[in-house]
């Protein structure tokens, strides 16, 4: 098992590099065409000076207004769970330089402002580099925890013509990345007796840099054994469901423990859940023949009302609304194509599921 976990970590780590959230960050495409919004002047991508990286840098050009401005709004609402837990850190950097100097003064200067805004576009926090001039590319950067409520980050590029009429403050290779100290937002961790087995399920609202989950089981709450390892997600911004079947439950009480492991090896263990199991209390259900060519007999050794439905292996309900109170029910599956299905039977005591092959 340790070898499996090591291999999984080895495979996942190379893909855990932080993603640059800025569109067209290196000025390789005209900014007003891709990614950026024009405020003033005639911004484009050019090579007035050798770029810091790639083939071009951002260039305001012209002075129909001064200073000249360009901005980009970055939607970070997908990180809202982490942001509102004060667990999201954003790292920003850019390279700036000027064209030349005249009479000992930089004729052009650049400035960058990064604004953290809420859903109403109210500015909650700001990084401001101030105006700077330099004849060599100089990096300016900022790292901060996003204020609670941040949903958009606006990056403003500003070029100022200090002496002549052309605004030649240059920008290149902008980067904005996100990291979270809340790799997994767990919504639920539950267990349910389903006939002769116990179903263990958990659901996450979001995941980031999550290598894998480990589920352990104990019969006394002290001694544990690993019963399942499932791969997590490096970046999930939607509900994600996980499931395992414990087909070796013991009579009485069993304990389940869920542990999450990051790609860097850090772990977090969630509260333990307890499940009682009465080996004699589950209704006996038989589905046969399996495989079948069309007609299936569902036999339930209990009295009272039973409900039945047929699902696809992905959980889609294909047949429902079947109720019976006899010991047997003959289920017709001739209209379904060849493949695997799940027969689900609800009784007063339990829920029973069986995978069935129709051929």
PADREN-358452 format. One line per 2 residues: number of its first residue (from 1); for each residue x, y, z of C-alpha. Coordinates in Angstrom, 3 decimals. Last residue first. Layout:
<fimars>
NUM = X,Y,Z | ...
</fimars>
This chain:
<fimars>
359 = -26.901,-9.979,-22.586 | -28.219,-8.129,-19.564
357 = -25.726,-8.006,-16.694 | -26.976,-7.119,-13.238
355 = -25.321,-5.194,-10.410 | -27.235,-5.643,-7.172
353 = -28.615,-3.098,-4.740 | -30.603,-3.629,-1.553
351 = -32.040,-0.945,0.710 | -33.061,-1.925,4.221
349 = -35.657,-2.812,6.781 | -39.011,-1.652,5.431
347 = -37.941,-2.712,1.952 | -36.372,-0.847,-0.976
345 = -34.998,-2.837,-3.928 | -32.437,-1.432,-6.396
343 = -31.389,-3.369,-9.496 | -28.280,-1.808,-11.069
341 = -27.595,-2.255,-14.778 | -24.823,-3.618,-17.015
339 = -25.112,-3.958,-20.780 | -27.274,-5.158,-23.659
337 = -30.029,-2.705,-24.516 | -33.176,-2.316,-22.393
335 = -36.550,-3.197,-23.906 | -36.319,-6.835,-22.794
333 = -35.908,-5.886,-19.136 | -39.088,-7.391,-17.677
331 = -39.055,-7.811,-13.911 | -40.934,-10.737,-12.397
329 = -41.674,-9.978,-8.745 | -41.511,-12.469,-5.906
327 = -42.495,-12.608,-2.227 | -45.631,-10.514,-2.896
325 = -46.058,-6.947,-1.661 | -45.203,-5.090,-4.883
323 = -44.287,-1.574,-6.003 | -42.660,-0.457,-9.281
321 = -42.552,3.331,-9.768 | -39.136,3.357,-11.427
319 = -37.281,2.201,-14.554 | -34.269,3.968,-16.102
317 = -32.983,6.055,-13.185 | -29.498,7.376,-14.059
315 = -26.920,6.365,-11.437 | -23.840,5.954,-13.643
313 = -24.229,2.153,-13.695 | -27.712,2.675,-15.105
311 = -30.594,2.353,-12.705 | -33.575,0.026,-12.294
309 = -36.267,0.552,-9.653 | -38.098,-1.454,-7.049
307 = -40.342,-0.762,-4.098 | -41.379,-3.372,-1.551
305 = -44.461,-3.344,0.665 | -44.818,-5.788,3.507
303 = -43.454,-9.208,4.321 | -39.880,-10.351,4.003
301 = -37.863,-12.862,2.002 | -37.600,-10.780,-1.193
299 = -37.280,-12.502,-4.571 | -36.669,-10.474,-7.743
297 = -36.981,-12.702,-10.807 | -35.470,-11.294,-13.971
295 = -36.819,-11.508,-17.532 | -34.654,-10.317,-20.448
293 = -31.530,-12.252,-21.404 | -30.143,-12.475,-17.896
291 = -26.708,-12.588,-16.298 | -27.719,-13.005,-13.504
289 = -30.793,-15.215,-13.282 | -31.778,-14.145,-10.725
287 = -32.065,-11.358,-8.124 | -32.241,-12.465,-4.477
285 = -33.082,-10.270,-1.497 | -32.691,-11.237,2.160
283 = -33.830,-8.499,4.472 | -31.195,-7.118,6.799
281 = -31.780,-7.482,10.532 | -29.788,-10.632,11.236
279 = -26.376,-9.102,10.557 | -27.279,-6.068,12.605
277 = -24.843,-3.289,11.732 | -24.143,-0.097,13.648
275 = -22.097,2.629,11.921 | -19.783,5.169,13.543
273 = -18.182,8.167,11.832 | -14.736,9.593,12.609
271 = -14.151,13.325,12.231 | -11.871,14.282,9.308
269 = -8.154,13.575,9.042 | -5.944,16.083,7.224
267 = -2.639,15.188,5.601 | 0.357,17.022,4.167
265 = 2.322,15.015,1.578 | 3.043,17.819,-0.894
263 = 0.349,16.541,-3.272 | -2.121,16.850,-0.416
261 = -3.473,13.844,1.536 | -7.059,13.521,2.810
259 = -7.952,11.122,5.623 | -11.375,9.534,6.229
257 = -12.006,7.315,9.273 | -14.710,4.676,9.589
255 = -15.815,2.918,12.785 | -17.711,-0.349,13.135
253 = -20.449,-1.335,15.575 | -22.339,-4.598,16.036
251 = -22.149,-7.539,13.660 | -19.174,-7.061,11.399
249 = -19.279,-5.585,7.902 | -17.279,-7.306,5.156
247 = -18.721,-5.895,1.926 | -17.653,-2.345,2.733
245 = -18.746,-0.552,-0.411 | -17.028,2.682,-1.454
243 = -18.254,6.055,-2.623 | -17.027,9.492,-3.638
241 = -18.998,12.482,-4.880 | -17.606,15.762,-6.234
239 = -19.521,19.054,-6.093 | -17.849,21.718,-8.249
237 = -14.626,23.721,-8.262 | -12.252,20.792,-8.684
235 = -8.504,21.320,-9.134 | -5.852,18.719,-8.328
233 = -8.591,16.170,-7.703 | -8.534,13.133,-5.427
231 = -7.547,9.547,-6.150 | -9.214,6.898,-3.995
229 = -7.603,4.626,-1.390 | -9.703,1.926,0.295
227 = -9.847,-0.487,3.237 | -6.904,0.758,5.317
225 = -6.824,-0.920,8.734 | -7.333,0.616,12.150
223 = -6.967,-0.506,15.766 | -8.435,1.892,18.301
221 = -12.121,2.501,17.538 | -12.945,-1.155,18.314
219 = -13.931,-2.599,14.928 | -11.842,-0.158,12.937
217 = -11.945,0.930,9.298 | -9.714,3.251,7.291
215 = -10.508,5.314,4.213 | -7.665,7.122,2.415
213 = -8.295,10.032,0.075 | -5.873,11.149,-2.643
211 = -3.645,13.830,-4.158 | -5.645,16.975,-3.426
209 = -3.882,19.985,-4.930 | -7.216,21.840,-4.850
207 = -10.638,20.495,-4.070 | -14.116,21.997,-3.908
205 = -17.578,21.243,-2.494 | -16.613,17.723,-1.431
203 = -18.873,14.710,-0.868 | -18.357,11.512,1.107
201 = -19.913,8.076,0.950 | -19.561,4.754,2.790
199 = -22.042,2.019,1.825 | -22.300,-0.867,4.272
197 = -23.052,-4.370,2.992 | -25.544,-7.210,3.512
195 = -28.607,-5.114,2.684 | -27.581,-1.489,2.358
193 = -26.480,-0.136,5.729 | -25.542,3.517,5.345
191 = -22.365,5.517,6.009 | -21.666,9.245,5.921
189 = -18.979,11.873,5.302 | -20.391,15.240,4.227
187 = -19.508,18.688,2.876 | -15.723,18.445,2.821
185 = -13.911,21.527,1.481 | -10.537,20.165,0.416
183 = -7.203,21.908,-0.144 | -7.826,24.689,2.387
181 = -4.374,26.287,2.540 | -5.036,27.541,-0.958
179 = -2.801,28.769,-3.730 | -3.666,31.115,-6.574
177 = -1.491,32.529,-9.330 | -1.269,35.890,-11.089
175 = 1.607,36.435,-13.533 | 2.492,39.265,-15.920
173 = 5.269,38.653,-18.434 | 5.712,42.141,-19.909
171 = 4.979,45.825,-19.308 | 6.318,48.975,-20.965
169 = 5.942,52.668,-20.152 | 6.306,54.503,-23.437
167 = 3.691,57.237,-23.390 | 4.477,59.518,-26.300
165 = 3.989,63.277,-25.948 | 7.326,64.093,-24.335
163 = 8.390,64.542,-20.725 | 6.677,62.366,-18.072
161 = 4.508,60.292,-20.359 | 2.679,57.940,-17.953
159 = 1.763,54.300,-18.514 | -0.827,52.506,-16.370
157 = -1.570,48.763,-16.304 | -4.563,47.850,-14.125
155 = -5.158,44.294,-12.896 | -8.671,43.708,-11.553
153 = -9.283,40.732,-9.246 | -12.889,39.576,-9.024
151 = -14.878,37.604,-6.424 | -13.354,38.701,-3.133
149 = -15.849,38.260,-0.280 | -13.289,37.565,2.432
147 = -10.108,39.459,1.596 | -7.601,37.609,-0.580
145 = -4.450,36.616,1.299 | -1.524,38.549,-0.129
143 = 1.578,38.272,-2.290 | 2.864,41.237,-4.315
141 = 5.380,41.683,-7.085 | 7.346,44.205,-9.114
139 = 10.065,43.018,-11.498 | 12.471,45.369,-13.241
137 = 13.386,45.269,-16.948 | 16.248,47.642,-17.583
135 = 16.189,51.352,-18.462 | 14.082,52.058,-15.379
133 = 11.152,54.247,-14.413 | 8.608,53.687,-11.676
131 = 5.137,54.999,-10.844 | 3.517,53.392,-7.767
129 = 3.436,49.625,-7.320 | -0.116,49.701,-5.991
127 = -1.608,46.591,-4.353 | -5.209,47.092,-3.328
125 = -7.808,45.559,-0.993 | -11.609,45.475,-0.726
123 = -12.536,47.433,-3.871 | -16.311,47.378,-4.340
121 = -17.205,45.632,-7.583 | -20.615,44.508,-6.229
119 = -19.466,40.867,-6.200 | -16.356,41.863,-4.218
117 = -13.182,43.436,-5.593 | -9.454,42.817,-5.032
115 = -7.570,45.532,-6.959 | -4.094,45.169,-8.468
113 = -2.483,48.445,-9.579 | 0.510,48.615,-11.920
111 = 2.580,51.697,-12.748 | 4.923,52.558,-15.579
109 = 7.085,55.598,-16.257 | 8.124,57.509,-19.345
107 = 10.672,60.260,-20.059 | 12.932,59.015,-17.293
105 = 14.800,62.108,-16.133 | 18.487,62.923,-16.422
103 = 17.951,65.474,-19.185 | 16.070,62.868,-21.202
101 = 15.957,59.180,-20.284 | 14.857,56.217,-22.391
99 = 12.153,53.639,-23.120 | 10.974,52.699,-19.654
97 = 10.718,49.333,-17.874 | 8.234,47.010,-16.173
95 = 8.067,43.283,-15.313 | 4.988,41.924,-13.542
93 = 4.174,39.868,-10.457 | 1.134,38.693,-8.509
91 = 0.720,35.922,-5.932 | -2.779,35.221,-4.629
89 = -3.364,33.453,-1.313 | -6.694,31.824,-0.521
87 = -7.390,30.454,2.980 | -9.392,33.305,4.517
85 = -12.348,30.858,4.771 | -14.282,33.121,2.406
83 = -11.466,32.811,-0.131 | -11.348,29.001,0.110
81 = -15.049,28.601,-0.521 | -15.038,31.405,-3.107
79 = -12.277,29.891,-5.281 | -14.583,29.541,-8.306
77 = -15.470,33.205,-7.750 | -12.002,34.203,-8.974
75 = -13.108,36.040,-12.133 | -10.158,38.026,-13.485
73 = -10.821,41.551,-14.723 | -8.165,42.949,-17.098
71 = -7.038,46.551,-17.427 | -5.397,49.089,-19.763
69 = -4.525,52.708,-18.970 | -2.719,55.681,-20.495
67 = -1.774,58.625,-18.246 | -2.311,60.795,-20.110
65 = -4.863,60.852,-22.850 | -4.468,61.125,-26.610
63 = -0.871,60.299,-25.750 | 0.384,57.812,-28.270
61 = 1.787,54.358,-27.711 | 0.656,52.220,-24.764
59 = 3.069,49.315,-25.279 | 2.755,45.788,-23.890
57 = 5.800,43.638,-24.688 | 6.617,41.460,-27.677
55 = 8.541,38.397,-28.919 | 8.766,36.132,-25.879
53 = 10.261,37.369,-22.619 | 11.562,40.650,-21.211
51 = 10.976,42.304,-24.532 | 13.828,44.022,-26.440
49 = 12.779,47.678,-26.678 | 10.140,49.243,-28.925
47 = 9.045,45.652,-29.538 | 5.246,45.912,-29.810
45 = 1.941,44.740,-28.399 | -0.878,47.268,-28.516
43 = -2.426,50.024,-26.444 | -3.834,53.059,-28.235
41 = -4.562,55.628,-25.525 | -7.209,55.244,-22.786
39 = -9.338,52.652,-21.014 | -8.819,49.589,-23.202
37 = -9.931,46.191,-21.869 | -7.579,43.185,-21.893
35 = -7.840,39.460,-22.624 | -7.364,39.133,-26.369
33 = -8.002,41.779,-29.029 | -7.248,44.883,-26.951
31 = -4.089,43.199,-25.687 | -2.586,42.582,-29.153
29 = -1.233,39.043,-28.876 | 2.188,37.947,-27.552
27 = 1.846,40.453,-24.737 | 3.067,37.923,-22.138
25 = -0.025,37.713,-19.931 | -2.572,36.982,-22.683
23 = -5.211,35.839,-20.159 | -4.112,36.090,-16.526
21 = -4.904,33.187,-14.181 | -1.409,31.664,-14.373
19 = -1.846,28.110,-13.100 | 0.033,26.872,-10.054
17 = 2.042,23.727,-10.671 | 0.315,20.593,-9.422
15 = 0.849,18.547,-12.577 | 4.372,17.434,-11.685
13 = 3.128,16.320,-8.225 | 0.509,13.842,-9.440
11 = 2.609,10.986,-10.770 | 5.024,10.881,-7.856
9 = 2.177,11.140,-5.337 | 0.414,8.166,-6.890
7 = 3.632,6.147,-6.993 | 4.267,6.850,-3.308
5 = 0.700,5.895,-2.347 | 0.943,2.597,-4.237
3 = 4.325,1.791,-2.641 | 2.851,2.431,0.799
1 = 0.000,0.000,0.000
</fimars>
